């Protein structure tokens, strides 16, 4: 029987495959500050360690899927807000279709 470490490893591997899709979906719903993205992922149990988010955001930016802008405030340090690029939006649409097809296929196989 799998132990707790095995379960964590399986969970981590399965989450990795959908994190980019989840992050792009969050940003699509509204330009987002990193802590907002992190909170939504945590609430939905898709991210367990904070340091995972920042490399993902950097990679999404480097891949041209998201961009960012800074917001200055007298109440807090400057914040970096992320938004989808046109390419990111087009990629998200493809991811949505792929996810729906994969999800349906897995559901049919496992039920």
Secondary structure as the mmCIF struct_conf table of DSSP 4:
data_model
#
loop_
_struct_conf.conf_type_id
_struct_conf.id
_struct_conf.beg_label_comp_id
_struct_conf.beg_label_asym_id
_struct_conf.beg_label_seq_id
_struct_conf.end_label_comp_id
_struct_conf.end_label_asym_id
_struct_conf.end_label_seq_id
HELX_RH_AL_P HELX_RH_AL_P1 UNK A 4 UNK A 29
BEND BEND1 UNK A 30 UNK A 30
STRN STRN1 UNK A 32 UNK A 33
HELX_RH_AL_P HELX_RH_AL_P2 UNK A 34 UNK A 43
TURN_TY1_P TURN_TY1_P1 UNK A 44 UNK A 45
BEND BEND2 UNK A 46 UNK A 46
BEND BEND3 UNK A 48 UNK A 48
TURN_TY1_P TURN_TY1_P2 UNK A 50 UNK A 50
HELX_RH_AL_P HELX_RH_AL_P3 UNK A 51 UNK A 62
TURN_TY1_P TURN_TY1_P3 UNK A 63 UNK A 64
BEND BEND4 UNK A 65 UNK A 65
STRN STRN2 UNK A 66 UNK A 71
BEND BEND5 UNK A 74 UNK A 77
STRN STRN3 UNK A 79 UNK A 84
HELX_RH_AL_P HELX_RH_AL_P4 UNK A 86 UNK A 110
#
